[in-house]
Amino acid sequence: MNILIIGGHRGIGSAIANKLHNDQHQIIKTSRSYGDLELTEHGFWQIHCDITNEDSTHTLSQQLQGQFNHIDWLINCVGILHSDEFMPEKSLNQLNLNQLNQNYMTNAVSHLLLIKTLKKLIIHAERPLVTSVSARIGSIEDNHLGGWYAYRMSKAALNMGLKTLAIEWHRKHPKVKFLLLHPGTTDTDLSAPFQRNLPKGQLQTVELTAELLVEQMIKNQDHSSKYPLFIDHKGQSIPW
Ligand SMILES: NC(=O)c1ccc[n+]([C@@H]2O[C@H](COP(=O)([O-])OP(=O)(O)OC[C@H]3O[C@@H](n4cnc5c(N)ncnc54)[C@H](OP(=O)(O)O)[C@@H]3O)[C@@H](O)[C@H]2O)c1
């Protein structure tokens, strides 16, 4: 299979790339730190992608089309929660437009625009699977704690966007299946500032998370729902 992992250089995406890396698969990883498409000495393809920049995603698409005639699995692991400029908001008073915009652009809008850009490559695959790493915190029904406005809202928007696309493509490109996966709390840069108060044993290694998520992708590759499956790393459904 040709497997494209957006955000495959760090965190969960990198662990998924390592897990899937074997002779039968061509693994293409993206990062904002990479350059033009190249095959590394370790057997990974790597290519630059800033998902929030349309020139970058257009170039990504052009270069991939020059090398591959389809993408079997698109796995989108991109996400932000905090940055040098902001931390998740605890109250309405902390809301600001920059943080809301950055979360919305990176975690939601860009995922849909990227699929639009890569559409030809996706629909030419035999059994295409589009997976976005979402988060349980994006569930409206499951929101009992509040807080983290921008991140929560962006993940809910991602879920809505992918569900809307799944309905459209169920008519036009029914071969394409969609998954929205909650990875479980995982030891990465994204979760690092919030790990201190976690109950013992709750923090997963990236390797374990990758193993569990890949298991769900294999198991649910041919699911029959016209909607994306919104499930966690153990395969449990999450309410929208
Ligand atoms: N860790 C957790 O506990 C947890 C829990 C629930 C959900 N998640 C979700 O899991 C996914 C992966 O997160 P992680 O924990 O692995 O975080 P991470 O280690 O901080 O990695 C974030 C990834 O996002 C990429 N990225 C950020 N902004 C980008 C942009 N503008 N364009 C392209 N790539 C961009 C980074 O790529 P570069 O190489 O370009 O920096 C990096 O690969 C996210 O969607 C996150 O919301 C994580």
The ligand as an SDF file (V2000), in Angstrom:
LIG
                    3D

 48 52  0  0  0  0  0  0  0  0999 V2000
   -1.1040   13.2270   22.5940 N   0  0  0  0  0  0  0  0  0  0  0  0
   -2.3150   13.0790   23.0610 C   0  0  0  0  0  0  0  0  0  0  0  0
   -2.5070   12.7530   24.2590 O   0  0  0  0  0  0  0  0  0  0  0  0
   -3.5050   13.2860   22.1620 C   0  0  0  0  0  0  0  0  0  0  0  0
   -4.7870   13.0920   22.7090 C   0  0  0  0  0  0  0  0  0  0  0  0
   -5.8820   13.2600   21.8870 C   0  0  0  0  0  0  0  0  0  0  0  0
   -5.7090   13.6130   20.5620 C   0  0  0  0  0  0  0  0  0  0  0  0
   -4.4520   13.8210   20.0700 N   0  0  0  0  0  0  0  0  0  0  0  0
   -4.3170   14.2000   18.6550 C   0  0  0  0  0  0  0  0  0  0  0  0
   -3.3510   13.3600   18.0380 O   0  0  0  0  0  0  0  0  0  0  0  0
   -2.7750   14.0550   16.9300 C   0  0  0  0  0  0  0  0  0  0  0  0
   -1.2590   13.9440   17.0020 C   0  0  0  0  0  0  0  0  0  0  0  0
   -0.8200   14.6600   18.1390 O   0  0  0  0  0  0  0  0  0  0  0  0
    0.5540   14.3510   18.8930 P   0  0  0  0  0  0  0  0  0  0  0  0
    0.1950   14.0850   20.2970 O   0  0  0  0  0  0  0  0  0  0  0  0
    1.3440   13.3680   18.1400 O   0  0  0  0  0  0  0  0  0  0  0  0
    1.2100   15.8100   18.8540 O   0  0  0  0  0  0  0  0  0  0  0  0
    2.6890   16.3340   18.5070 P   0  0  0  0  0  0  0  0  0  0  0  0
    3.7210   15.3630   18.9220 O   0  0  0  0  0  0  0  0  0  0  0  0
    2.7300   17.7160   19.0350 O   0  0  0  0  0  0  0  0  0  0  0  0
    2.6730   16.3400   16.8970 O   0  0  0  0  0  0  0  0  0  0  0  0
    1.9140   17.2780   16.2140 C   0  0  0  0  0  0  0  0  0  0  0  0
    2.0500   16.9960   14.7310 C   0  0  0  0  0  0  0  0  0  0  0  0
    1.2880   17.9730   14.0340 O   0  0  0  0  0  0  0  0  0  0  0  0
    2.0790   18.4660   12.9590 C   0  0  0  0  0  0  0  0  0  0  0  0
    1.6660   19.8410   12.6540 N   0  0  0  0  0  0  0  0  0  0  0  0
    1.3310   20.8430   13.5050 C   0  0  0  0  0  0  0  0  0  0  0  0
    0.9960   21.9460   12.8190 N   0  0  0  0  0  0  0  0  0  0  0  0
    1.1190   21.6410   11.5010 C   0  0  0  0  0  0  0  0  0  0  0  0
    0.9230   22.3360   10.2940 C   0  0  0  0  0  0  0  0  0  0  0  0
    0.5310   23.6290   10.2690 N   0  0  0  0  0  0  0  0  0  0  0  0
    1.1220   21.6920    9.1230 N   0  0  0  0  0  0  0  0  0  0  0  0
    1.5280   20.4060    9.0970 C   0  0  0  0  0  0  0  0  0  0  0  0
    1.7530   19.6820   10.2080 N   0  0  0  0  0  0  0  0  0  0  0  0
    1.5530   20.2930   11.3950 C   0  0  0  0  0  0  0  0  0  0  0  0
    3.5170   18.3650   13.4470 C   0  0  0  0  0  0  0  0  0  0  0  0
    4.3690   18.2800   12.3230 O   0  0  0  0  0  0  0  0  0  0  0  0
    5.7790   19.0940   12.1530 P   0  0  0  0  0  0  0  0  0  0  0  0
    6.8110   18.0200   11.9870 O   0  0  0  0  0  0  0  0  0  0  0  0
    5.5890   19.8900   10.9160 O   0  0  0  0  0  0  0  0  0  0  0  0
    5.9760   19.9360   13.3710 O   0  0  0  0  0  0  0  0  0  0  0  0
    3.4780   17.0720   14.2300 C   0  0  0  0  0  0  0  0  0  0  0  0
    3.7110   15.9590   13.3790 O   0  0  0  0  0  0  0  0  0  0  0  0
   -3.3150   15.4840   16.9970 C   0  0  0  0  0  0  0  0  0  0  0  0
   -4.3860   15.6150   16.0930 O   0  0  0  0  0  0  0  0  0  0  0  0
   -3.8200   15.6040   18.4240 C   0  0  0  0  0  0  0  0  0  0  0  0
   -4.8540   16.5540   18.5240 O   0  0  0  0  0  0  0  0  0  0  0  0
   -3.3430   13.6600   20.8360 C   0  0  0  0  0  0  0  0  0  0  0  0
  1  2  1  0
  2  3  2  0
  2  4  1  0
  4  5  1  0
  4 48  2  0
  5  6  2  0
  6  7  1  0
  7  8  2  0
  8  9  1  0
  8 48  1  0
  9 10  1  0
  9 46  1  0
 10 11  1  0
 11 12  1  0
 11 44  1  0
 12 13  1  0
 13 14  1  0
 14 15  2  0
 14 16  1  0
 14 17  1  0
 17 18  1  0
 18 19  2  0
 18 20  1  0
 18 21  1  0
 21 22  1  0
 22 23  1  0
 23 24  1  0
 23 42  1  0
 24 25  1  0
 25 26  1  0
 25 36  1  0
 26 27  1  0
 26 35  1  0
 27 28  2  0
 28 29  1  0
 29 30  1  0
 29 35  2  0
 30 31  1  0
 30 32  2  0
 32 33  1  0
 33 34  2  0
 34 35  1  0
 36 37  1  0
 36 42  1  0
 37 38  1  0
 38 39  2  0
 38 40  1  0
 38 41  1  0
 42 43  1  0
 44 45  1  0
 44 46  1  0
 46 47  1  0
M  CHG  2   8   1  16  -1
M  END
$$$$
